[in-house]
């Protein structure tokens, strides 16, 4: 009977150690996966920020063109129109 009890004890100890090793291995795999996910997220964020920076001038030019069209459609005086009027009134 003592032999069976001893075998049961060693079986339980071996099982516990196997579970511990499996958990440690899974923990390391999770750390690696998390690191890769963080690196991928940072790379994606950096790519989007760089793309936004590249499109900045294009967007600025597009907004300038839209504002010029709005000023023209509303028949508002431009800076050039005011300068010309100033010049004409001065003569």
PyMOL Python script that loads the backbone (N, CA, C, O; Angstrom):
from pymol import cmd

cmd.read_pdbstr("""\
ATOM      1  N   UNK A   1       0.825  -1.195   0.000  1.00  0.00           N
ATOM      2  CA  UNK A   1       0.000   0.000   0.000  1.00  0.00           C
ATOM      3  C   UNK A   1       0.862   1.248   0.000  1.00  0.00           C
ATOM      4  O   UNK A   1       0.546   2.230  -0.672  1.00  0.00           O
ATOM      5  N   UNK A   2       1.969   1.207   0.767  1.00  0.00           N
ATOM      6  CA  UNK A   2       2.849   2.367   0.811  1.00  0.00           C
ATOM      7  C   UNK A   2       3.457   2.644  -0.560  1.00  0.00           C
ATOM      8  O   UNK A   2       3.684   3.796  -0.931  1.00  0.00           O
ATOM      9  N   UNK A   3       3.713   1.587  -1.297  1.00  0.00           N
ATOM     10  CA  UNK A   3       4.295   1.740  -2.633  1.00  0.00           C
ATOM     11  C   UNK A   3       3.313   2.483  -3.545  1.00  0.00           C
ATOM     12  O   UNK A   3       3.712   3.369  -4.301  1.00  0.00           O
ATOM     13  N   UNK A   4       2.036   2.122  -3.472  1.00  0.00           N
ATOM     14  CA  UNK A   4       1.007   2.781  -4.282  1.00  0.00           C
ATOM     15  C   UNK A   4       0.865   4.249  -3.885  1.00  0.00           C
ATOM     16  O   UNK A   4       0.713   5.111  -4.751  1.00  0.00           O
ATOM     17  N   UNK A   5       0.912   4.532  -2.614  1.00  0.00           N
ATOM     18  CA  UNK A   5       0.809   5.898  -2.120  1.00  0.00           C
ATOM     19  C   UNK A   5       2.009   6.724  -2.590  1.00  0.00           C
ATOM     20  O   UNK A   5       1.869   7.883  -2.980  1.00  0.00           O
ATOM     21  N   UNK A   6       3.178   6.107  -2.546  1.00  0.00           N
ATOM     22  CA  UNK A   6       4.389   6.787  -3.012  1.00  0.00           C
ATOM     23  C   UNK A   6       4.308   7.064  -4.515  1.00  0.00           C
ATOM     24  O   UNK A   6       4.691   8.139  -4.976  1.00  0.00           O
ATOM     25  N   UNK A   7       3.805   6.086  -5.272  1.00  0.00           N
ATOM     26  CA  UNK A   7       3.649   6.270  -6.718  1.00  0.00           C
ATOM     27  C   UNK A   7       2.639   7.382  -7.008  1.00  0.00           C
ATOM     28  O   UNK A   7       2.844   8.197  -7.906  1.00  0.00           O
ATOM     29  N   UNK A   8       1.553   7.406  -6.245  1.00  0.00           N
ATOM     30  CA  UNK A   8       0.540   8.450  -6.410  1.00  0.00           C
ATOM     31  C   UNK A   8       1.132   9.823  -6.112  1.00  0.00           C
ATOM     32  O   UNK A   8       0.854  10.791  -6.820  1.00  0.00           O
ATOM     33  N   UNK A   9       1.946   9.906  -5.067  1.00  0.00           N
ATOM     34  CA  UNK A   9       2.602  11.168  -4.720  1.00  0.00           C
ATOM     35  C   UNK A   9       3.507  11.632  -5.863  1.00  0.00           C
ATOM     36  O   UNK A   9       3.457  12.796  -6.262  1.00  0.00           O
ATOM     37  N   UNK A  10       4.330  10.729  -6.387  1.00  0.00           N
ATOM     38  CA  UNK A  10       5.241  11.093  -7.478  1.00  0.00           C
ATOM     39  C   UNK A  10       4.473  11.431  -8.761  1.00  0.00           C
ATOM     40  O   UNK A  10       4.883  12.302  -9.528  1.00  0.00           O
ATOM     41  N   UNK A  11       3.356  10.731  -8.982  1.00  0.00           N
ATOM     42  CA  UNK A  11       2.514  11.048 -10.132  1.00  0.00           C
ATOM     43  C   UNK A  11       1.964  12.472 -10.007  1.00  0.00           C
ATOM     44  O   UNK A  11       1.996  13.240 -10.968  1.00  0.00           O
ATOM     45  N   UNK A  12       1.466  12.814  -8.837  1.00  0.00           N
ATOM     46  CA  UNK A  12       0.918  14.155  -8.605  1.00  0.00           C
ATOM     47  C   UNK A  12       2.012  15.212  -8.730  1.00  0.00           C
ATOM     48  O   UNK A  12       1.792  16.275  -9.311  1.00  0.00           O
ATOM     49  N   UNK A  13       3.185  14.918  -8.186  1.00  0.00           N
ATOM     50  CA  UNK A  13       4.299  15.855  -8.277  1.00  0.00           C
ATOM     51  C   UNK A  13       4.733  16.048  -9.732  1.00  0.00           C
ATOM     52  O   UNK A  13       4.958  17.174 -10.174  1.00  0.00           O
ATOM     53  N   UNK A  14       4.846  14.955 -10.462  1.00  0.00           N
ATOM     54  CA  UNK A  14       5.216  15.033 -11.878  1.00  0.00           C
ATOM     55  C   UNK A  14       4.183  15.803 -12.685  1.00  0.00           C
ATOM     56  O   UNK A  14       4.531  16.611 -13.546  1.00  0.00           O
ATOM     57  N   UNK A  15       2.915  15.547 -12.403  1.00  0.00           N
ATOM     58  CA  UNK A  15       1.838  16.264 -13.101  1.00  0.00           C
ATOM     59  C   UNK A  15       1.893  17.755 -12.804  1.00  0.00           C
ATOM     60  O   UNK A  15       1.734  18.579 -13.704  1.00  0.00           O
ATOM     61  N   UNK A  16       2.115  18.094 -11.552  1.00  0.00           N
ATOM     62  CA  UNK A  16       2.198  19.507 -11.169  1.00  0.00           C
ATOM     63  C   UNK A  16       3.371  20.185 -11.863  1.00  0.00           C
ATOM     64  O   UNK A  16       3.245  21.318 -12.326  1.00  0.00           O
ATOM     65  N   UNK A  17       4.504  19.506 -11.941  1.00  0.00           N
ATOM     66  CA  UNK A  17       5.670  20.079 -12.623  1.00  0.00           C
ATOM     67  C   UNK A  17       5.422  20.228 -14.124  1.00  0.00           C
ATOM     68  O   UNK A  17       5.848  21.208 -14.735  1.00  0.00           O
ATOM     69  N   UNK A  18       4.735  19.254 -14.711  1.00  0.00           N
ATOM     70  CA  UNK A  18       4.415  19.335 -16.138  1.00  0.00           C
ATOM     71  C   UNK A  18       3.489  20.523 -16.410  1.00  0.00           C
ATOM     72  O   UNK A  18       3.669  21.253 -17.385  1.00  0.00           O
ATOM     73  N   UNK A  19       2.500  20.705 -15.540  1.00  0.00           N
ATOM     74  CA  UNK A  19       1.582  21.842 -15.688  1.00  0.00           C
ATOM     75  C   UNK A  19       2.344  23.149 -15.519  1.00  0.00           C
ATOM     76  O   UNK A  19       2.123  24.100 -16.269  1.00  0.00           O
ATOM     77  N   UNK A  20       3.233  23.199 -14.543  1.00  0.00           N
ATOM     78  CA  UNK A  20       4.032  24.411 -14.307  1.00  0.00           C
ATOM     79  C   UNK A  20       4.864  24.751 -15.541  1.00  0.00           C
ATOM     80  O   UNK A  20       4.899  25.905 -15.966  1.00  0.00           O
ATOM     81  N   UNK A  21       5.533  23.751 -16.117  1.00  0.00           N
ATOM     82  CA  UNK A  21       6.352  23.983 -17.312  1.00  0.00           C
ATOM     83  C   UNK A  21       5.498  24.461 -18.479  1.00  0.00           C
ATOM     84  O   UNK A  21       5.894  25.361 -19.221  1.00  0.00           O
ATOM     85  N   UNK A  22       4.325  23.855 -18.637  1.00  0.00           N
ATOM     86  CA  UNK A  22       3.424  24.252 -19.725  1.00  0.00           C
ATOM     87  C   UNK A  22       2.966  25.700 -19.537  1.00  0.00           C
ATOM     88  O   UNK A  22       2.917  26.464 -20.501  1.00  0.00           O
ATOM     89  N   UNK A  23       2.633  26.076 -18.313  1.00  0.00           N
ATOM     90  CA  UNK A  23       2.212  27.451 -18.038  1.00  0.00           C
ATOM     91  C   UNK A  23       3.345  28.438 -18.294  1.00  0.00           C
ATOM     92  O   UNK A  23       3.122  29.514 -18.848  1.00  0.00           O
ATOM     93  N   UNK A  24       4.557  28.073 -17.891  1.00  0.00           N
ATOM     94  CA  UNK A  24       5.704  28.954 -18.137  1.00  0.00           C
ATOM     95  C   UNK A  24       5.946  29.113 -19.632  1.00  0.00           C
ATOM     96  O   UNK A  24       6.214  30.216 -20.108  1.00  0.00           O
ATOM     97  N   UNK A  25       5.850  28.015 -20.369  1.00  0.00           N
ATOM     98  CA  UNK A  25       6.048  28.067 -21.822  1.00  0.00           C
ATOM     99  C   UNK A  25       4.981  28.949 -22.465  1.00  0.00           C
ATOM    100  O   UNK A  25       5.288  29.793 -23.306  1.00  0.00           O
ATOM    101  N   UNK A  26       3.723  28.747 -22.061  1.00  0.00           N
ATOM    102  CA  UNK A  26       2.636  29.561 -22.605  1.00  0.00           C
ATOM    103  C   UNK A  26       2.807  31.026 -22.228  1.00  0.00           C
ATOM    104  O   UNK A  26       2.494  31.915 -23.020  1.00  0.00           O
ATOM    105  N   UNK A  27       3.304  31.278 -21.023  1.00  0.00           N
ATOM    106  CA  UNK A  27       3.548  32.658 -20.594  1.00  0.00           C
ATOM    107  C   UNK A  27       4.593  33.326 -21.467  1.00  0.00           C
ATOM    108  O   UNK A  27       4.438  34.486 -21.847  1.00  0.00           O
ATOM    109  N   UNK A  28       5.652  32.604 -21.785  1.00  0.00           N
ATOM    110  CA  UNK A  28       6.696  33.152 -22.658  1.00  0.00           C
ATOM    111  C   UNK A  28       6.149  33.400 -24.061  1.00  0.00           C
ATOM    112  O   UNK A  28       6.449  34.420 -24.681  1.00  0.00           O
ATOM    113  N   UNK A  29       5.344  32.460 -24.557  1.00  0.00           N
ATOM    114  CA  UNK A  29       4.740  32.635 -25.881  1.00  0.00           C
ATOM    115  C   UNK A  29       3.827  33.854 -25.898  1.00  0.00           C
ATOM    116  O   UNK A  29       3.800  34.599 -26.877  1.00  0.00           O
ATOM    117  N   UNK A  30       3.082  34.057 -24.820  1.00  0.00           N
ATOM    118  CA  UNK A  30       2.199  35.224 -24.738  1.00  0.00           C
ATOM    119  C   UNK A  30       3.004  36.519 -24.703  1.00  0.00           C
ATOM    120  O   UNK A  30       2.610  37.511 -25.315  1.00  0.00           O
ATOM    121  N   UNK A  31       4.128  36.514 -23.993  1.00  0.00           N
ATOM    122  CA  UNK A  31       4.982  37.703 -23.952  1.00  0.00           C
ATOM    123  C   UNK A  31       5.517  38.022 -25.344  1.00  0.00           C
ATOM    124  O   UNK A  31       5.539  39.182 -25.755  1.00  0.00           O
ATOM    125  N   UNK A  32       5.949  36.984 -26.070  1.00  0.00           N
ATOM    126  CA  UNK A  32       6.456  37.189 -27.428  1.00  0.00           C
ATOM    127  C   UNK A  32       5.352  37.716 -28.336  1.00  0.00           C
ATOM    128  O   UNK A  32       5.578  38.631 -29.128  1.00  0.00           O
ATOM    129  N   UNK A  33       4.141  37.131 -28.221  1.00  0.00           N
ATOM    130  CA  UNK A  33       3.018  37.573 -29.042  1.00  0.00           C
ATOM    131  C   UNK A  33       2.670  39.024 -28.720  1.00  0.00           C
ATOM    132  O   UNK A  33       2.412  39.818 -29.626  1.00  0.00           O
ATOM    133  N   UNK A  34       2.661  39.370 -27.439  1.00  0.00           N
ATOM    134  CA  UNK A  34       2.344  40.739 -27.032  1.00  0.00           C
ATOM    135  C   UNK A  34       3.377  41.714 -27.585  1.00  0.00           C
ATOM    136  O   UNK A  34       3.020  42.791 -28.062  1.00  0.00           O
ATOM    137  N   UNK A  35       4.650  41.345 -27.524  1.00  0.00           N
ATOM    138  CA  UNK A  35       5.718  42.202 -28.043  1.00  0.00           C
ATOM    139  C   UNK A  35       5.537  42.420 -29.540  1.00  0.00           C
ATOM    140  O   UNK A  35       5.663  43.543 -30.028  1.00  0.00           O
ATOM    141  N   UNK A  36       5.243  41.345 -30.268  1.00  0.00           N
ATOM    142  CA  UNK A  36       5.025  41.463 -31.713  1.00  0.00           C
ATOM    143  C   UNK A  36       3.817  42.351 -32.005  1.00  0.00           C
ATOM    144  O   UNK A  36       3.856  43.178 -32.916  1.00  0.00           O
ATOM    145  N   UNK A  37       2.746  42.179 -31.231  1.00  0.00           N
ATOM    146  CA  UNK A  37       1.542  42.991 -31.430  1.00  0.00           C
ATOM    147  C   UNK A  37       1.836  44.465 -31.168  1.00  0.00           C
ATOM    148  O   UNK A  37       1.371  45.330 -31.911  1.00  0.00           O
ATOM    149  N   UNK A  38       2.598  44.755 -30.129  1.00  0.00           N
ATOM    150  CA  UNK A  38       2.961  46.143 -29.824  1.00  0.00           C
ATOM    151  C   UNK A  38       3.831  46.728 -30.932  1.00  0.00           C
ATOM    152  O   UNK A  38       3.640  47.874 -31.340  1.00  0.00           O
ATOM    153  N   UNK A  39       4.788  45.938 -31.418  1.00  0.00           N
ATOM    154  CA  UNK A  39       5.654  46.409 -32.501  1.00  0.00           C
ATOM    155  C   UNK A  39       4.847  46.680 -33.769  1.00  0.00           C
ATOM    156  O   UNK A  39       5.064  47.684 -34.448  1.00  0.00           O
ATOM    157  N   UNK A  40       3.911  45.775 -34.084  1.00  0.00           N
ATOM    158  CA  UNK A  40       3.071  45.962 -35.267  1.00  0.00           C
ATOM    159  C   UNK A  40       2.190  47.200 -35.128  1.00  0.00           C
ATOM    160  O   UNK A  40       2.023  47.955 -36.086  1.00  0.00           O
ATOM    161  N   UNK A  41       1.629  47.409 -33.948  1.00  0.00           N
ATOM    162  CA  UNK A  41       0.778  48.581 -33.722  1.00  0.00           C
ATOM    163  C   UNK A  41       1.591  49.867 -33.852  1.00  0.00           C
ATOM    164  O   UNK A  41       1.125  50.836 -34.452  1.00  0.00           O
ATOM    165  N   UNK A  42       2.798  49.883 -33.297  1.00  0.00           N
ATOM    166  CA  UNK A  42       3.649  51.070 -33.390  1.00  0.00           C
ATOM    167  C   UNK A  42       4.029  51.342 -34.840  1.00  0.00           C
ATOM    168  O   UNK A  42       4.010  52.489 -35.289  1.00  0.00           O
ATOM    169  N   UNK A  43       4.373  50.286 -35.568  1.00  0.00           N
ATOM    170  CA  UNK A  43       4.738  50.445 -36.977  1.00  0.00           C
ATOM    171  C   UNK A  43       3.557  50.983 -37.781  1.00  0.00           C
ATOM    172  O   UNK A  43       3.723  51.863 -38.626  1.00  0.00           O
ATOM    173  N   UNK A  44       2.362  50.450 -37.514  1.00  0.00           N
ATOM    174  CA  UNK A  44       1.160  50.908 -38.216  1.00  0.00           C
ATOM    175  C   UNK A  44       0.876  52.376 -37.887  1.00  0.00           C
ATOM    176  O   UNK A  44       0.559  53.164 -38.778  1.00  0.00           O
ATOM    177  N   UNK A  45       0.988  52.737 -36.619  1.00  0.00           N
ATOM    178  CA  UNK A  45       0.773  54.121 -36.204  1.00  0.00           C
ATOM    179  C   UNK A  45       1.771  55.049 -36.888  1.00  0.00           C
ATOM    180  O   UNK A  45       1.395  56.107 -37.393  1.00  0.00           O
ATOM    181  N   UNK A  46       3.046  54.651 -36.904  1.00  0.00           N
ATOM    182  CA  UNK A  46       4.083  55.467 -37.542  1.00  0.00           C
ATOM    183  C   UNK A  46       3.816  55.632 -39.035  1.00  0.00           C
ATOM    184  O   UNK A  46       4.005  56.716 -39.586  1.00  0.00           O
ATOM    185  N   UNK A  47       3.375  54.554 -39.688  1.00  0.00           N
ATOM    186  CA  UNK A  47       3.053  54.624 -41.115  1.00  0.00           C
ATOM    187  C   UNK A  47       1.912  55.608 -41.373  1.00  0.00           C
ATOM    188  O   UNK A  47       1.971  56.408 -42.307  1.00  0.00           O
ATOM    189  N   UNK A  48       0.880  55.542 -40.539  1.00  0.00           N
ATOM    190  CA  UNK A  48      -0.256  56.451 -40.714  1.00  0.00           C
ATOM    191  C   UNK A  48       0.141  57.899 -40.446  1.00  0.00           C
ATOM    192  O   UNK A  48      -0.305  58.806 -41.149  1.00  0.00           O
ATOM    193  N   UNK A  49       0.969  58.116 -39.440  1.00  0.00           N
ATOM    194  CA  UNK A  49       1.429  59.475 -39.137  1.00  0.00           C
ATOM    195  C   UNK A  49       2.258  60.020 -40.293  1.00  0.00           C
ATOM    196  O   UNK A  49       2.120  61.186 -40.664  1.00  0.00           O
ATOM    197  N   UNK A  50       3.116  59.184 -40.860  1.00  0.00           N
ATOM    198  CA  UNK A  50       3.944  59.616 -41.987  1.00  0.00           C
ATOM    199  C   UNK A  50       3.066  59.912 -43.206  1.00  0.00           C
ATOM    200  O   UNK A  50       3.298  60.888 -43.919  1.00  0.00           O
ATOM    201  N   UNK A  51       2.071  59.078 -43.439  1.00  0.00           N
ATOM    202  CA  UNK A  51       1.158  59.303 -44.568  1.00  0.00           C
ATOM    203  C   UNK A  51       0.395  60.617 -44.382  1.00  0.00           C
ATOM    204  O   UNK A  51       0.213  61.377 -45.333  1.00  0.00           O
ATOM    205  N   UNK A  52      -0.044  60.875 -43.161  1.00  0.00           N
ATOM    206  CA  UNK A  52      -0.743  62.125 -42.877  1.00  0.00           C
ATOM    207  C   UNK A  52       0.149  63.328 -43.116  1.00  0.00           C
ATOM    208  O   UNK A  52      -0.298  64.341 -43.655  1.00  0.00           O
ATOM    209  N   UNK A  53       1.405  63.220 -42.717  1.00  0.00           N
ATOM    210  CA  UNK A  53       2.362  64.310 -42.930  1.00  0.00           C
ATOM    211  C   UNK A  53       2.571  64.560 -44.423  1.00  0.00           C
ATOM    212  O   UNK A  53       2.676  65.706 -44.860  1.00  0.00           O
ATOM    213  N   UNK A  54       2.629  63.473 -45.199  1.00  0.00           N
ATOM    214  CA  UNK A  54       2.827  63.605 -46.640  1.00  0.00           C
ATOM    215  C   UNK A  54       1.623  64.263 -47.312  1.00  0.00           C
ATOM    216  O   UNK A  54       1.783  65.002 -48.284  1.00  0.00           O
ATOM    217  N   UNK A  55       0.433  64.003 -46.807  1.00  0.00           N
ATOM    218  CA  UNK A  55      -0.786  64.541 -47.407  1.00  0.00           C
ATOM    219  C   UNK A  55      -1.107  65.954 -46.920  1.00  0.00           C
ATOM    220  O   UNK A  55      -2.037  66.587 -47.419  1.00  0.00           O
ATOM    221  N   UNK A  56      -0.349  66.442 -45.958  1.00  0.00           N
ATOM    222  CA  UNK A  56      -0.615  67.749 -45.352  1.00  0.00           C
ATOM    223  C   UNK A  56      -0.644  68.861 -46.401  1.00  0.00           C
ATOM    224  O   UNK A  56      -1.595  69.642 -46.443  1.00  0.00           O
ATOM    225  N   UNK A  57       0.374  68.942 -47.238  1.00  0.00           N
ATOM    226  CA  UNK A  57       0.443  70.003 -48.247  1.00  0.00           C
ATOM    227  C   UNK A  57      -0.670  69.870 -49.275  1.00  0.00           C
ATOM    228  O   UNK A  57      -1.253  70.866 -49.703  1.00  0.00           O
ATOM    229  N   UNK A  58      -0.961  68.640 -49.666  1.00  0.00           N
ATOM    230  CA  UNK A  58      -2.042  68.410 -50.622  1.00  0.00           C
ATOM    231  C   UNK A  58      -3.373  68.885 -50.042  1.00  0.00           C
ATOM    232  O   UNK A  58      -4.161  69.530 -50.733  1.00  0.00           O
ATOM    233  N   UNK A  59      -3.619  68.566 -48.778  1.00  0.00           N
ATOM    234  CA  UNK A  59      -4.847  68.983 -48.115  1.00  0.00           C
ATOM    235  C   UNK A  59      -4.908  70.505 -47.997  1.00  0.00           C
ATOM    236  O   UNK A  59      -5.954  71.113 -48.222  1.00  0.00           O
ATOM    237  N   UNK A  60      -3.781  71.106 -47.643  1.00  0.00           N
ATOM    238  CA  UNK A  60      -3.715  72.564 -47.504  1.00  0.00           C
ATOM    239  C   UNK A  60      -4.037  73.241 -48.839  1.00  0.00           C
ATOM    240  O   UNK A  60      -4.783  74.219 -48.878  1.00  0.00           O
ATOM    241  N   UNK A  61      -3.476  72.719 -49.924  1.00  0.00           N
ATOM    242  CA  UNK A  61      -3.733  73.287 -51.250  1.00  0.00           C
ATOM    243  C   UNK A  61      -5.199  73.109 -51.634  1.00  0.00           C
ATOM    244  O   UNK A  61      -5.809  74.015 -52.202  1.00  0.00           O
ATOM    245  N   UNK A  62      -5.763  71.943 -51.326  1.00  0.00           N
ATOM    246  CA  UNK A  62      -7.164  71.690 -51.639  1.00  0.00           C
ATOM    247  C   UNK A  62      -8.063  72.669 -50.880  1.00  0.00           C
ATOM    248  O   UNK A  62      -9.016  73.195 -51.455  1.00  0.00           O
ATOM    249  N   UNK A  63      -7.776  72.920 -49.602  1.00  0.00           N
ATOM    250  CA  UNK A  63      -8.579  73.854 -48.821  1.00  0.00           C
ATOM    251  C   UNK A  63      -8.442  75.278 -49.356  1.00  0.00           C
ATOM    252  O   UNK A  63      -9.419  76.027 -49.386  1.00  0.00           O
ATOM    253  N   UNK A  64      -7.237  75.654 -49.777  1.00  0.00           N
ATOM    254  CA  UNK A  64      -7.023  76.981 -50.359  1.00  0.00           C
ATOM    255  C   UNK A  64      -7.859  77.144 -51.621  1.00  0.00           C
ATOM    256  O   UNK A  64      -8.497  78.178 -51.820  1.00  0.00           O
ATOM    257  N   UNK A  65      -7.853  76.127 -52.468  1.00  0.00           N
ATOM    258  CA  UNK A  65      -8.639  76.180 -53.703  1.00  0.00           C
ATOM    259  C   UNK A  65     -10.132  76.285 -53.408  1.00  0.00           C
ATOM    260  O   UNK A  65     -10.848  77.039 -54.068  1.00  0.00           O
ATOM    261  N   UNK A  66     -10.597  75.534 -52.423  1.00  0.00           N
ATOM    262  CA  UNK A  66     -12.015  75.590 -52.057  1.00  0.00           C
ATOM    263  C   UNK A  66     -12.374  76.978 -51.545  1.00  0.00           C
ATOM    264  O   UNK A  66     -13.410  77.527 -51.920  1.00  0.00           O
ATOM    265  N   UNK A  67     -11.535  77.547 -50.694  1.00  0.00           N
ATOM    266  CA  UNK A  67     -11.813  78.884 -50.166  1.00  0.00           C
ATOM    267  C   UNK A  67     -11.806  79.934 -51.271  1.00  0.00           C
ATOM    268  O   UNK A  67     -12.622  80.855 -51.255  1.00  0.00           O
ATOM    269  N   UNK A  68     -10.894  79.802 -52.227  1.00  0.00           N
ATOM    270  CA  UNK A  68     -10.878  80.736 -53.358  1.00  0.00           C
ATOM    271  C   UNK A  68     -12.169  80.631 -54.153  1.00  0.00           C
ATOM    272  O   UNK A  68     -12.721  81.646 -54.580  1.00  0.00           O
ATOM    273  N   UNK A  69     -12.655  79.407 -54.356  1.00  0.00           N
ATOM    274  CA  UNK A  69     -13.917  79.219 -55.072  1.00  0.00           C
ATOM    275  C   UNK A  69     -15.079  79.835 -54.308  1.00  0.00           C
ATOM    276  O   UNK A  69     -15.956  80.456 -54.908  1.00  0.00           O
ATOM    277  N   UNK A  70     -15.092  79.670 -52.988  1.00  0.00           N
ATOM    278  CA  UNK A  70     -16.167  80.239 -52.166  1.00  0.00           C
ATOM    279  C   UNK A  70     -16.125  81.761 -52.237  1.00  0.00           C
ATOM    280  O   UNK A  70     -17.164  82.403 -52.387  1.00  0.00           O
ATOM    281  N   UNK A  71     -14.942  82.338 -52.130  1.00  0.00           N
ATOM    282  CA  UNK A  71     -14.799  83.796 -52.218  1.00  0.00           C
ATOM    283  C   UNK A  71     -15.283  84.285 -53.575  1.00  0.00           C
ATOM    284  O   UNK A  71     -15.970  85.302 -53.666  1.00  0.00           O
ATOM    285  N   UNK A  72     -14.923  83.558 -54.629  1.00  0.00           N
ATOM    286  CA  UNK A  72     -15.356  83.950 -55.979  1.00  0.00           C
ATOM    287  C   UNK A  72     -16.869  83.805 -56.122  1.00  0.00           C
ATOM    288  O   UNK A  72     -17.519  84.678 -56.695  1.00  0.00           O
ATOM    289  N   UNK A  73     -17.433  82.717 -55.610  1.00  0.00           N
ATOM    290  CA  UNK A  73     -18.881  82.495 -55.710  1.00  0.00           C
ATOM    291  C   UNK A  73     -19.669  83.543 -54.937  1.00  0.00           C
ATOM    292  O   UNK A  73     -20.748  83.949 -55.370  1.00  0.00           O
ATOM    293  N   UNK A  74     -19.145  83.981 -53.806  1.00  0.00           N
ATOM    294  CA  UNK A  74     -19.836  84.985 -52.999  1.00  0.00           C
ATOM    295  C   UNK A  74     -19.526  86.401 -53.468  1.00  0.00           C
ATOM    296  O   UNK A  74     -20.056  87.378 -52.938  1.00  0.00           O
ATOM    297  N   UNK A  75     -18.669  86.493 -54.458  1.00  0.00           N
ATOM    298  CA  UNK A  75     -18.272  87.777 -55.036  1.00  0.00           C
ATOM    299  C   UNK A  75     -17.691  88.704 -53.964  1.00  0.00           C
ATOM    300  O   UNK A  75     -17.994  89.897 -53.923  1.00  0.00           O
ATOM    301  N   UNK A  76     -16.846  88.126 -53.094  1.00  0.00           N
ATOM    302  CA  UNK A  76     -16.189  88.903 -52.051  1.00  0.00           C
ATOM    303  C   UNK A  76     -14.926  89.547 -52.606  1.00  0.00           C
ATOM    304  O   UNK A  76     -14.307  89.029 -53.536  1.00  0.00           O
ATOM    305  N   UNK A  77     -14.558  90.670 -52.031  1.00  0.00           N
ATOM    306  CA  UNK A  77     -13.337  91.350 -52.457  1.00  0.00           C
ATOM    307  C   UNK A  77     -12.126  90.582 -51.936  1.00  0.00           C
ATOM    308  O   UNK A  77     -12.088  90.145 -50.786  1.00  0.00           O
ATOM    309  N   UNK A  78     -11.148  90.432 -52.810  1.00  0.00           N
ATOM    310  CA  UNK A  78      -9.908  89.762 -52.419  1.00  0.00           C
ATOM    311  C   UNK A  78      -8.890  90.812 -52.003  1.00  0.00           C
ATOM    312  O   UNK A  78      -9.115  92.012 -52.157  1.00  0.00           O
ATOM    313  N   UNK A  79      -7.785  90.346 -51.482  1.00  0.00           N
ATOM    314  CA  UNK A  79      -6.706  91.246 -51.095  1.00  0.00           C
ATOM    315  C   UNK A  79      -6.229  92.033 -52.315  1.00  0.00           C
ATOM    316  O   UNK A  79      -5.961  93.231 -52.224  1.00  0.00           O
ATOM    317  N   UNK A  80      -6.127  91.356 -53.445  1.00  0.00           N
ATOM    318  CA  UNK A  80      -5.697  92.025 -54.679  1.00  0.00           C
ATOM    319  C   UNK A  80      -6.710  93.090 -55.093  1.00  0.00           C
ATOM    320  O   UNK A  80      -6.329  94.173 -55.537  1.00  0.00           O
ATOM    321  N   UNK A  81      -8.008  92.781 -54.946  1.00  0.00           N
ATOM    322  CA  UNK A  81      -9.048  93.761 -55.281  1.00  0.00           C
ATOM    323  C   UNK A  81      -8.932  94.999 -54.394  1.00  0.00           C
ATOM    324  O   UNK A  81      -9.053  96.125 -54.877  1.00  0.00           O
ATOM    325  N   UNK A  82      -8.699  94.793 -53.107  1.00  0.00           N
ATOM    326  CA  UNK A  82      -8.583  95.916 -52.180  1.00  0.00           C
ATOM    327  C   UNK A  82      -7.341  96.752 -52.472  1.00  0.00           C
ATOM    328  O   UNK A  82      -7.389  97.980 -52.396  1.00  0.00           O
ATOM    329  N   UNK A  83      -6.236  96.100 -52.802  1.00  0.00           N
ATOM    330  CA  UNK A  83      -5.012  96.828 -53.157  1.00  0.00           C
ATOM    331  C   UNK A  83      -5.237  97.673 -54.408  1.00  0.00           C
ATOM    332  O   UNK A  83      -4.791  98.819 -54.480  1.00  0.00           O
ATOM    333  N   UNK A  84      -5.932  97.101 -55.395  1.00  0.00           N
ATOM    334  CA  UNK A  84      -6.216  97.842 -56.634  1.00  0.00           C
ATOM    335  C   UNK A  84      -7.104  99.044 -56.336  1.00  0.00           C
ATOM    336  O   UNK A  84      -6.877 100.133 -56.863  1.00  0.00           O
ATOM    337  N   UNK A  85      -8.112  98.848 -55.493  1.00  0.00           N
ATOM    338  CA  UNK A  85      -9.013  99.940 -55.130  1.00  0.00           C
ATOM    339  C   UNK A  85      -8.252 101.040 -54.398  1.00  0.00           C
ATOM    340  O   UNK A  85      -8.456 102.226 -54.657  1.00  0.00           O
ATOM    341  N   UNK A  86      -7.380 100.640 -53.490  1.00  0.00           N
ATOM    342  CA  UNK A  86      -6.557 101.603 -52.766  1.00  0.00           C
ATOM    343  C   UNK A  86      -5.702 102.410 -53.732  1.00  0.00           C
ATOM    344  O   UNK A  86      -5.580 103.629 -53.614  1.00  0.00           O
ATOM    345  N   UNK A  87      -5.116 101.704 -54.683  1.00  0.00           N
ATOM    346  CA  UNK A  87      -4.252 102.356 -55.666  1.00  0.00           C
ATOM    347  C   UNK A  87      -5.066 103.317 -56.534  1.00  0.00           C
ATOM    348  O   UNK A  87      -4.632 104.437 -56.804  1.00  0.00           O
ATOM    349  N   UNK A  88      -6.248 102.873 -56.969  1.00  0.00           N
ATOM    350  CA  UNK A  88      -7.105 103.718 -57.808  1.00  0.00           C
ATOM    351  C   UNK A  88      -7.587 104.956 -57.050  1.00  0.00           C
ATOM    352  O   UNK A  88      -7.699 106.029 -57.643  1.00  0.00           O
ATOM    353  N   UNK A  89      -7.869 104.831 -55.774  1.00  0.00           N
ATOM    354  CA  UNK A  89      -8.347 105.963 -54.988  1.00  0.00           C
ATOM    355  C   UNK A  89      -7.214 106.935 -54.677  1.00  0.00           C
ATOM    356  O   UNK A  89      -7.446 108.126 -54.474  1.00  0.00           O
ATOM    357  N   UNK A  90      -6.016 106.429 -54.641  1.00  0.00           N
ATOM    358  CA  UNK A  90      -4.861 107.274 -54.351  1.00  0.00           C
ATOM    359  C   UNK A  90      -4.508 108.160 -55.528  1.00  0.00           C
ATOM    360  O   UNK A  90      -3.917 109.222 -55.327  1.00  0.00           O
ATOM    361  N   UNK A  91      -4.837 107.779 -56.721  1.00  0.00           N
ATOM    362  CA  UNK A  91      -4.478 108.562 -57.919  1.00  0.00           C
ATOM    363  C   UNK A  91      -5.422 109.639 -58.162  1.00  0.00           C
ATOM    364  O   UNK A  91      -5.267 110.389 -59.126  1.00  0.00           O
TER     365      UNK A  91
END
""", "prot")
cmd.dss("prot")
cmd.show_as("cartoon", "prot")
cmd.util.cbc("prot")
cmd.orient("prot")
